[in-house]
């Protein structure tokens, strides 16, 4: 399976100006001159000075070193504060994997597992979280989540440092179809997912290149939704 790849807009600089409450972004497209943008920061929703910022520690997974970190409203308690999550392998992602209204956790390394937040079924998020294995054998360095095949279920893309890139298309919480873009480059690291060319399909961004998802989806086992079919390859 092959995906075409090409260069996109280049991010030149990001500058923070606390005094002006603004962020300055400088970008350049391959064919154009550099352009600057100003993002104004709104402090109207900042918590009041002296607000209680104490945290309750909740252990989700204690078998791996706390390398991954992320923020999310895990408990949904409406206090206006995000909760802190640490642990997993190299990456810890937070997303509602099963569309039950509660944020779940995905960790990688050996293996890749997503942990189901009990709050989605009316339980306590500080209770035991159920684990669902996505990958048992292959190691991964970076993991990103998106609906790759547009079937309404979230899929997973994983990258091995100086190794392969894998796509895991979700059939159900515990069933995944694994495939590999044959023309993904072997690089040191870096992975992102986005529709770079605005064609309605999620593309894969690697270290110095991006893979354009082809228009044709073909996989008899997945009916109308399946692994992307072959596409032409274009170097940067």
Buried (B, 14 or more C-beta within 10 A) or exposed (E): BBBBBBBBEEEEEEEEEEEEEEBBBBBEEEEEEEEEEEEEEEEEEEEEEEEEEEEEEBEBBEEBEEBBEBEBBBBBEEEEBEBEBBBBBBBBBBBBBBEEEBBBBBBBBEBBBBBBBBBBEEBEBBEEBBBBEBBEEBBBBBBBBBBBBBBEBBBBBBBBBEBBBBBBBBBEBEEBBBBEBEBBBEBEEBBBBEEBEEEEBBBBBBEEBBBBBBEEBEBEEBEEBBBBBBBEBEEE
